[in-house]
């Protein structure tokens, strides 16, 4: 049986370059809209940053994580910028960059 973390990792692994989702988006797409904090915990324990691009997950306001596990806030910003996502004052424009496509669970 697939674990909650596996479902979260599957969802995050599908976010394309140049797009982001919020923790709440990932929670909802992974099966439970109340899992936003669980998403944060799962991503903090991400076993494979290459396959699970947790830098593409931001908070509900579009803000990057202050405690991004792979090098802090500046590293998350650097990774997003390298994919063409604009980050202004630590924030992503969700209207422009939020991924709105269907996800395969």
Secondary structure, DSSP 8 states (H G I E B T S, - for coil): ---HHHHHHHHHHT--TT-BEEHHHHHHHTT-TT-HHHHHHHHHT-S-TTTS-GGGEE-TTSB--TT-TTTHHHHHHHHHHHTT--EETTEE-HHHHB--S----
